[in-house]
């Protein structure tokens, strides 16, 4: 299958959060999943192409539970460390709203 559209990696690994609305939304989504799961799961390494999200990694405290790419606590700590060290306004645009409602709107 070939997907057409702009390809973009949002977060995970070594990344710097961006101020774009799309990046801000997905970083807030990752934090939302972590908080909603009571710190058990986080979704990172999101990649978008056009209006579709691909290749997400679910990380837990147990390394490799969902994927061999899941680095467990290391991945969670790395993601949260990067996000939490940046200015709050990077994710506040979406963090203070209900994430599911925003997701229904799709990309602008």
N, CA, C and O atoms as a GROMACS GRO file, in nm:
protein
  432
    1UNK      N    1   0.085  -0.118   0.000
    1UNK     CA    2   0.000   0.000   0.000
    1UNK      C    3   0.089   0.124   0.000
    1UNK      O    4   0.189   0.130   0.072
    2UNK      N    5   0.053   0.219  -0.078
    2UNK     CA    6   0.126   0.345  -0.082
    2UNK      C    7   0.035   0.454  -0.029
    2UNK      O    8  -0.079   0.470  -0.074
    3UNK      N    9   0.084   0.527   0.067
    3UNK     CA   10   0.008   0.637   0.125
    3UNK      C   11   0.066   0.767   0.073
    3UNK      O   12   0.187   0.788   0.078
    4UNK      N   13  -0.018   0.854   0.022
    4UNK     CA   14   0.028   0.982  -0.029
    4UNK      C   15   0.008   1.090   0.075
    4UNK      O   16  -0.088   1.088   0.152
    5UNK      N   17   0.099   1.186   0.076
    5UNK     CA   18   0.087   1.298   0.168
    5UNK      C   19   0.220   1.328   0.233
    5UNK      O   20   0.317   1.254   0.217
    6UNK      N   21   0.223   1.436   0.306
    6UNK     CA   22   0.344   1.475   0.376
    6UNK      C   23   0.375   1.375   0.486
    6UNK      O   24   0.287   1.340   0.565
    7UNK      N   25   0.500   1.328   0.492
    7UNK     CA   26   0.542   1.236   0.598
    7UNK      C   27   0.608   1.317   0.708
    7UNK      O   28   0.687   1.408   0.681
    8UNK      N   29   0.577   1.282   0.832
    8UNK     CA   30   0.633   1.357   0.944
    8UNK      C   31   0.642   1.268   1.066
    8UNK      O   32   0.546   1.198   1.098
    9UNK      N   33   0.756   1.269   1.135
    9UNK     CA   34   0.770   1.197   1.261
    9UNK      C   35   0.739   1.295   1.372
    9UNK      O   36   0.794   1.406   1.376
   10UNK      N   37   0.651   1.257   1.462
   10UNK     CA   38   0.606   1.350   1.565
   10UNK      C   39   0.690   1.341   1.692
   10UNK      O   40   0.744   1.443   1.736
   11UNK      N   41   0.703   1.225   1.750
   11UNK     CA   42   0.779   1.217   1.875
   11UNK      C   43   0.839   1.078   1.893
   11UNK      O   44   0.813   0.987   1.815
   12UNK      N   45   0.919   1.064   1.997
   12UNK     CA   46   0.985   0.938   2.026
   12UNK      C   47   1.132   0.946   1.989
   12UNK      O   48   1.171   1.022   1.900
   13UNK      N   49   1.212   0.866   2.058
   13UNK     CA   50   1.356   0.870   2.032
   13UNK      C   51   1.413   1.005   2.071
   13UNK      O   52   1.372   1.063   2.172
   14UNK      N   53   1.506   1.056   1.993
   14UNK     CA   54   1.562   1.188   2.020
   14UNK      C   55   1.485   1.290   1.940
   14UNK      O   56   1.499   1.298   1.818
   15UNK      N   57   1.404   1.366   2.005
   15UNK     CA   58   1.323   1.464   1.934
   15UNK      C   59   1.310   1.590   2.017
   15UNK      O   60   1.324   1.588   2.140
   16UNK      N   61   1.284   1.699   1.950
   16UNK     CA   62   1.253   1.825   2.017
   16UNK      C   63   1.110   1.859   1.983
   16UNK      O   64   1.073   1.862   1.865
   17UNK      N   65   1.027   1.884   2.084
   17UNK     CA   66   0.888   1.921   2.055
   17UNK      C   67   0.881   2.045   1.967
   17UNK      O   68   0.968   2.132   1.975
   18UNK      N   69   0.781   2.053   1.886
   18UNK     CA   70   0.763   2.168   1.797
   18UNK      C   71   0.638   2.245   1.837
   18UNK      O   72   0.553   2.195   1.910
   19UNK      N   73   0.630   2.366   1.789
   19UNK     CA   74   0.516   2.451   1.823
   19UNK      C   75   0.399   2.436   1.727
   19UNK      O   76   0.297   2.502   1.746
   20UNK      N   77   0.411   2.351   1.625
   20UNK     CA   78   0.299   2.337   1.532
   20UNK      C   79   0.180   2.274   1.603
   20UNK      O   80   0.195   2.200   1.700
   21UNK      N   81   0.062   2.304   1.552
   21UNK     CA   82  -0.060   2.253   1.614
   21UNK      C   83  -0.065   2.101   1.610
   21UNK      O   84  -0.110   2.038   1.705
   22UNK      N   85  -0.020   2.041   1.499
   22UNK     CA   86  -0.023   1.896   1.486
   22UNK      C   87   0.069   1.830   1.587
   22UNK      O   88   0.029   1.736   1.657
   23UNK      N   89   0.193   1.878   1.595
   23UNK     CA   90   0.288   1.820   1.691
   23UNK      C   91   0.237   1.838   1.834
   23UNK      O   92   0.244   1.746   1.915
   24UNK      N   93   0.186   1.957   1.862
   24UNK     CA   94   0.135   1.986   1.995
   24UNK      C   95   0.022   1.891   2.033
   24UNK      O   96   0.017   1.842   2.146
   25UNK      N   97  -0.068   1.865   1.938
   25UNK     CA   98  -0.179   1.774   1.964
   25UNK      C   99  -0.129   1.633   1.996
   25UNK      O  100  -0.173   1.573   2.094
   26UNK      N  101  -0.038   1.580   1.915
   26UNK     CA  102   0.007   1.443   1.936
   26UNK      C  103   0.091   1.428   2.062
   26UNK      O  104   0.085   1.324   2.127
   27UNK      N  105   0.168   1.529   2.097
   27UNK     CA  106   0.242   1.523   2.223
   27UNK      C  107   0.146   1.526   2.342
   27UNK      O  108   0.167   1.457   2.441
   28UNK      N  109   0.041   1.606   2.331
   28UNK     CA  110  -0.062   1.607   2.436
   28UNK      C  111  -0.133   1.473   2.442
   28UNK      O  112  -0.163   1.423   2.551
   29UNK      N  113  -0.161   1.414   2.326
   29UNK     CA  114  -0.225   1.282   2.320
   29UNK      C  115  -0.140   1.177   2.392
   29UNK      O  116  -0.192   1.096   2.469
   30UNK      N  117  -0.009   1.179   2.368
   30UNK     CA  118   0.080   1.083   2.434
   30UNK      C  119   0.075   1.099   2.585
   30UNK      O  120   0.067   1.001   2.659
   31UNK      N  121   0.078   1.225   2.631
   31UNK     CA  122   0.070   1.248   2.775
   31UNK      C  123  -0.067   1.208   2.830
   31UNK      O  124  -0.077   1.156   2.941
   32UNK      N  125  -0.173   1.232   2.752
   32UNK     CA  126  -0.307   1.196   2.794
   32UNK      C  127  -0.319   1.045   2.813
   32UNK      O  128  -0.375   0.999   2.913
   33UNK      N  129  -0.267   0.968   2.717
   33UNK     CA  130  -0.272   0.822   2.727
   33UNK      C  131  -0.199   0.776   2.854
   33UNK      O  132  -0.248   0.689   2.926
   34UNK      N  133  -0.085   0.835   2.881
   34UNK     CA  134  -0.007   0.799   2.999
   34UNK      C  135  -0.085   0.829   3.127
   34UNK      O  136  -0.091   0.746   3.217
   35UNK      N  137  -0.144   0.947   3.134
   35UNK     CA  138  -0.221   0.984   3.254
   35UNK      C  139  -0.348   0.899   3.266
   35UNK      O  140  -0.381   0.853   3.375
   36UNK      N  141  -0.419   0.879   3.153
   36UNK     CA  142  -0.542   0.803   3.154
   36UNK      C  143  -0.519   0.657   3.193
   36UNK      O  144  -0.606   0.596   3.255
   37UNK      N  145  -0.403   0.602   3.159
   37UNK     CA  146  -0.372   0.462   3.191
   37UNK      C  147  -0.310   0.449   3.330
   37UNK      O  148  -0.261   0.342   3.367
   38UNK      N  149  -0.313   0.557   3.406
   38UNK     CA  150  -0.254   0.560   3.540
   38UNK      C  151  -0.106   0.523   3.536
   38UNK      O  152  -0.058   0.442   3.614
   39UNK      N  153  -0.035   0.586   3.441
   39UNK     CA  154   0.110   0.571   3.423
   39UNK      C  155   0.153   0.430   3.383
   39UNK      O  156   0.266   0.389   3.412
   40UNK      N  157   0.065   0.356   3.317
   40UNK     CA  158   0.100   0.220   3.274
   40UNK      C  159   0.143   0.211   3.128
   40UNK      O  160   0.223   0.125   3.093
   41UNK      N  161   0.091   0.299   3.042
   41UNK     CA  162   0.119   0.293   2.898
   41UNK      C  163   0.147   0.432   2.844
   41UNK      O  164   0.094   0.531   2.895
   42UNK      N  165   0.229   0.438   2.742
   42UNK     CA  166   0.247   0.563   2.669
   42UNK      C  167   0.266   0.528   2.522
   42UNK      O  168   0.324   0.425   2.489
   43UNK      N  169   0.217   0.613   2.435
   43UNK     CA  170   0.229   0.591   2.291
   43UNK      C  171   0.328   0.693   2.237
   43UNK      O  172   0.308   0.814   2.252
   44UNK      N  173   0.435   0.644   2.173
   44UNK     CA  174   0.538   0.732   2.119
   44UNK      C  175   0.572   0.692   1.977
   44UNK      O  176   0.514   0.598   1.921
   45UNK      N  177   0.666   0.764   1.918
   45UNK     CA  178   0.714   0.738   1.782
   45UNK      C  179   0.601   0.747   1.680
   45UNK      O  180   0.599   0.672   1.582
   46UNK      N  181   0.508   0.838   1.703
   46UNK     CA  182   0.400   0.855   1.606
   46UNK      C  183   0.454   0.914   1.477
   46UNK      O  184   0.541   1.002   1.479
   47UNK      N  185   0.404   0.864   1.367
   47UNK     CA  186   0.442   0.915   1.236
   47UNK      C  187   0.314   0.937   1.158
   47UNK      O  188   0.224   0.853   1.158
   48UNK      N  189   0.307   1.049   1.090
   48UNK     CA  190   0.188   1.076   1.010
   48UNK      C  191   0.225   1.088   0.864
   48UNK      O  192   0.334   1.132   0.828
   49UNK      N  193   0.133   1.047   0.781
   49UNK     CA  194   0.146   1.064   0.637
   49UNK      C  195   0.008   1.105   0.589
   49UNK      O  196  -0.087   1.028   0.600
   50UNK      N  197  -0.003   1.224   0.535
   50UNK     CA  198  -0.134   1.275   0.499
   50UNK      C  199  -0.217   1.293   0.625
   50UNK      O  200  -0.179   1.369   0.714
   51UNK      N  201  -0.330   1.223   0.633
   51UNK     CA  202  -0.416   1.232   0.751
   51UNK      C  203  -0.421   1.102   0.830
   51UNK      O  204  -0.513   1.080   0.908
   52UNK      N  205  -0.321   1.015   0.809
   52UNK     CA  206  -0.318   0.886   0.879
   52UNK      C  207  -0.197   0.877   0.970
   52UNK      O  208  -0.090   0.930   0.939
   53UNK      N  209  -0.215   0.810   1.083
   53UNK     CA  210  -0.107   0.790   1.180
   53UNK      C  211  -0.057   0.647   1.168
   53UNK      O  212  -0.136   0.553   1.162
   54UNK      N  213   0.075   0.631   1.163
   54UNK     CA  214   0.135   0.499   1.143
   54UNK      C  215   0.243   0.472   1.247
   54UNK      O  216   0.294   0.565   1.310
   55UNK      N  217   0.276   0.346   1.264
   55UNK     CA  218   0.397   0.301   1.335
   55UNK      C  219   0.412   0.353   1.477
   55UNK      O  220   0.522   0.390   1.518
   56UNK      N  221   0.304   0.356   1.550
   56UNK     CA  222   0.312   0.397   1.690
   56UNK      C  223   0.372   0.285   1.773
   56UNK      O  224   0.357   0.167   1.740
   57UNK      N  225   0.440   0.322   1.879
   57UNK     CA  226   0.494   0.222   1.972
   57UNK      C  227   0.424   0.243   2.106
   57UNK      O  228   0.422   0.353   2.160
   58UNK      N  229   0.367   0.136   2.159
   58UNK     CA  230   0.310   0.139   2.294
   58UNK      C  231   0.419   0.094   2.389
   58UNK      O  232   0.470  -0.017   2.378
   59UNK      N  233   0.455   0.181   2.481
   59UNK     CA  234   0.557   0.146   2.580
   59UNK      C  235   0.492   0.129   2.716
   59UNK      O  236   0.399   0.201   2.753
   60UNK      N  237   0.543   0.033   2.791
   60UNK     CA  238   0.496   0.008   2.927
   60UNK      C  239   0.620   0.000   3.017
   60UNK      O  240   0.733   0.017   2.971
   61UNK      N  241   0.597  -0.025   3.143
   61UNK     CA  242   0.709  -0.042   3.235
   61UNK      C  243   0.780  -0.174   3.212
   61UNK      O  244   0.888  -0.198   3.268
   62UNK      N  245   0.721  -0.261   3.130
   62UNK     CA  246   0.780  -0.391   3.102
   62UNK      C  247   0.835  -0.390   2.960
   62UNK      O  248   0.758  -0.397   2.865
   63UNK      N  249   0.966  -0.381   2.945
   63UNK     CA  250   1.032  -0.368   2.815
   63UNK      C  251   0.988  -0.477   2.719
   63UNK      O  252   0.991  -0.596   2.752
   64UNK      N  253   0.947  -0.436   2.599
   64UNK     CA  254   0.913  -0.531   2.493
   64UNK      C  255   0.779  -0.599   2.506
   64UNK      O  256   0.755  -0.697   2.436
   65UNK      N  257   0.691  -0.552   2.593
   65UNK     CA  258   0.562  -0.619   2.613
   65UNK      C  259   0.478  -0.620   2.485
   65UNK      O  260   0.419  -0.722   2.451
   66UNK      N  261   0.472  -0.507   2.414
   66UNK     CA  262   0.392  -0.499   2.293
   66UNK      C  263   0.475  -0.506   2.166
   66UNK      O  264   0.422  -0.542   2.061
   67UNK      N  265   0.603  -0.473   2.174
   67UNK     CA  266   0.686  -0.467   2.055
   67UNK      C  267   0.832  -0.481   2.094
   67UNK      O  268   0.872  -0.440   2.204
   68UNK      N  269   0.912  -0.538   2.007
   68UNK     CA  270   1.056  -0.547   2.035
   68UNK      C  271   1.120  -0.409   2.034
   68UNK      O  272   1.231  -0.392   2.084
   69UNK      N  273   1.051  -0.310   1.978
   69UNK     CA  274   1.102  -0.173   1.977
   69UNK      C  275   1.072  -0.098   2.107
   69UNK      O  276   1.128   0.009   2.132
   70UNK      N  277   0.985  -0.152   2.190
   70UNK     CA  278   0.947  -0.090   2.316
   70UNK      C  279   1.065  -0.098   2.414
   70UNK      O  280   1.110  -0.207   2.449
   71UNK      N  281   1.113   0.016   2.456
   71UNK     CA  282   1.226   0.021   2.548
   71UNK      C  283   1.184   0.037   2.695
   71UNK      O  284   1.267   0.064   2.781
   72UNK      N  285   1.055   0.019   2.723
   72UNK     CA  286   1.006   0.019   2.860
   72UNK      C  287   1.027   0.151   2.932
   72UNK      O  288   1.004   0.258   2.875
   73UNK      N  289   1.070   0.143   3.057
   73UNK     CA  290   1.087   0.262   3.141
   73UNK      C  291   1.180   0.364   3.076
   73UNK      O  292   1.161   0.484   3.094
   74UNK      N  293   1.279   0.317   3.002
   74UNK     CA  294   1.373   0.408   2.936
   74UNK      C  295   1.300   0.498   2.837
   74UNK      O  296   1.321   0.619   2.835
   75UNK      N  297   1.214   0.438   2.755
   75UNK     CA  298   1.137   0.514   2.656
   75UNK      C  299   1.041   0.611   2.724
   75UNK      O  300   1.031   0.727   2.684
   76UNK      N  301   0.972   0.563   2.826
   76UNK     CA  302   0.878   0.649   2.898
   76UNK      C  303   0.951   0.767   2.960
   76UNK      O  304   0.908   0.881   2.948
   77UNK      N  305   1.061   0.739   3.027
   77UNK     CA  306   1.138   0.844   3.093
   77UNK      C  307   1.193   0.945   2.994
   77UNK      O  308   1.193   1.065   3.020
   78UNK      N  309   1.240   0.896   2.881
   78UNK     CA  310   1.295   0.984   2.777
   78UNK      C  311   1.187   1.077   2.723
   78UNK      O  312   1.209   1.198   2.710
   79UNK      N  313   1.072   1.021   2.691
   79UNK     CA  314   0.962   1.102   2.638
   79UNK      C  315   0.918   1.206   2.740
   79UNK      O  316   0.910   1.325   2.708
   80UNK      N  317   0.888   1.162   2.860
   80UNK     CA  318   0.838   1.255   2.962
   80UNK      C  319   0.943   1.361   2.997
   80UNK      O  320   0.910   1.477   3.021
   81UNK      N  321   1.070   1.321   2.999
   81UNK     CA  322   1.177   1.416   3.028
   81UNK      C  323   1.182   1.527   2.925
   81UNK      O  324   1.196   1.644   2.960
   82UNK      N  325   1.170   1.490   2.799
   82UNK     CA  326   1.173   1.589   2.691
   82UNK      C  327   1.052   1.680   2.696
   82UNK      O  328   1.065   1.802   2.690
   83UNK      N  329   0.934   1.621   2.708
   83UNK     CA  330   0.811   1.700   2.709
   83UNK      C  331   0.804   1.791   2.832
   83UNK      O  332   0.770   1.909   2.820
   84UNK      N  333   0.836   1.738   2.948
   84UNK     CA  334   0.823   1.816   3.071
   84UNK      C  335   0.931   1.923   3.087
   84UNK      O  336   0.916   2.013   3.169
   85UNK      N  337   1.039   1.914   3.009
   85UNK     CA  338   1.143   2.015   3.020
   85UNK      C  339   1.116   2.135   2.928
   85UNK      O  340   1.186   2.236   2.936
   86UNK      N  341   1.017   2.123   2.843
   86UNK     CA  342   0.983   2.230   2.750
   86UNK      C  343   0.877   2.322   2.810
   86UNK      O  344   0.809   2.284   2.906
   87UNK      N  345   0.862   2.442   2.753
   87UNK     CA  346   0.758   2.534   2.803
   87UNK      C  347   0.619   2.471   2.798
   87UNK      O  348   0.587   2.399   2.703
   88UNK      N  349   0.539   2.497   2.897
   88UNK     CA  350   0.406   2.436   2.908
   88UNK      C  351   0.318   2.467   2.787
   88UNK      O  352   0.231   2.386   2.753
   89UNK      N  353   0.339   2.582   2.723
   89UNK     CA  354   0.251   2.618   2.612
   89UNK      C  355   0.266   2.526   2.491
   89UNK      O  356   0.186   2.534   2.398
   90UNK      N  357   0.367   2.438   2.491
   90UNK     CA  358   0.382   2.345   2.379
   90UNK      C  359   0.267   2.246   2.370
   90UNK      O  360   0.230   2.204   2.261
   91UNK      N  361   0.212   2.209   2.484
   91UNK     CA  362   0.102   2.112   2.479
   91UNK      C  363  -0.028   2.167   2.537
   91UNK      O  364  -0.133   2.105   2.522
   92UNK      N  365  -0.022   2.282   2.602
   92UNK     CA  366  -0.143   2.336   2.664
   92UNK      C  367  -0.255   2.363   2.566
   92UNK      O  368  -0.373   2.360   2.603
   93UNK      N  369  -0.220   2.390   2.440
   93UNK     CA  370  -0.321   2.415   2.339
   93UNK      C  371  -0.424   2.302   2.335
   93UNK      O  372  -0.542   2.327   2.314
   94UNK      N  373  -0.378   2.180   2.354
   94UNK     CA  374  -0.468   2.065   2.346
   94UNK      C  375  -0.487   1.994   2.480
   94UNK      O  376  -0.590   1.930   2.502
   95UNK      N  377  -0.390   2.004   2.568
   95UNK     CA  378  -0.396   1.931   2.695
   95UNK      C  379  -0.518   1.971   2.777
   95UNK      O  380  -0.574   1.888   2.849
   96UNK      N  381  -0.560   2.096   2.768
   96UNK     CA  382  -0.672   2.144   2.848
   96UNK      C  383  -0.808   2.117   2.784
   96UNK      O  384  -0.910   2.159   2.838
   97UNK      N  385  -0.810   2.047   2.671
   97UNK     CA  386  -0.935   2.009   2.606
   97UNK      C  387  -0.949   1.857   2.612
   97UNK      O  388  -0.854   1.787   2.648
   98UNK      N  389  -1.066   1.807   2.577
   98UNK     CA  390  -1.087   1.663   2.573
   98UNK      C  391  -1.026   1.611   2.443
   98UNK      O  392  -1.072   1.645   2.334
   99UNK      N  393  -0.923   1.528   2.455
   99UNK     CA  394  -0.846   1.483   2.339
   99UNK      C  395  -0.934   1.410   2.237
   99UNK      O  396  -0.916   1.428   2.117
  100UNK      N  397  -1.027   1.328   2.283
  100UNK     CA  398  -1.110   1.254   2.188
  100UNK      C  399  -1.192   1.346   2.099
  100UNK      O  400  -1.210   1.318   1.980
  101UNK      N  401  -1.241   1.456   2.153
  101UNK     CA  402  -1.320   1.550   2.074
  101UNK      C  403  -1.235   1.615   1.966
  101UNK      O  404  -1.282   1.635   1.854
  102UNK      N  405  -1.112   1.648   1.998
  102UNK     CA  406  -1.022   1.707   1.900
  102UNK      C  407  -0.991   1.606   1.790
  102UNK      O  408  -0.984   1.642   1.672
  103UNK      N  409  -0.973   1.481   1.827
  103UNK     CA  410  -0.938   1.376   1.730
  103UNK      C  411  -1.048   1.361   1.626
  103UNK      O  412  -1.019   1.331   1.510
  104UNK      N  413  -1.173   1.381   1.664
  104UNK     CA  414  -1.284   1.369   1.570
  104UNK      C  415  -1.276   1.474   1.459
  104UNK      O  416  -1.327   1.452   1.349
  105UNK      N  417  -1.212   1.586   1.488
  105UNK     CA  418  -1.204   1.694   1.388
  105UNK      C  419  -1.104   1.662   1.278
  105UNK      O  420  -1.114   1.717   1.168
  106UNK      N  421  -1.008   1.574   1.305
  106UNK     CA  422  -0.905   1.544   1.207
  106UNK      C  423  -0.808   1.660   1.195
  106UNK      O  424  -0.810   1.752   1.277
  107UNK      N  425  -0.724   1.657   1.095
  107UNK     CA  426  -0.629   1.764   1.072
  107UNK      C  427  -0.698   1.879   1.000
  107UNK      O  428  -0.791   1.858   0.922
  108UNK      N  429  -0.651   1.998   1.028
  108UNK     CA  430  -0.709   2.116   0.961
  108UNK      C  431  -0.637   2.142   0.830
  108UNK      O  432  -0.671   2.237   0.758
   0.00000   0.00000   0.00000
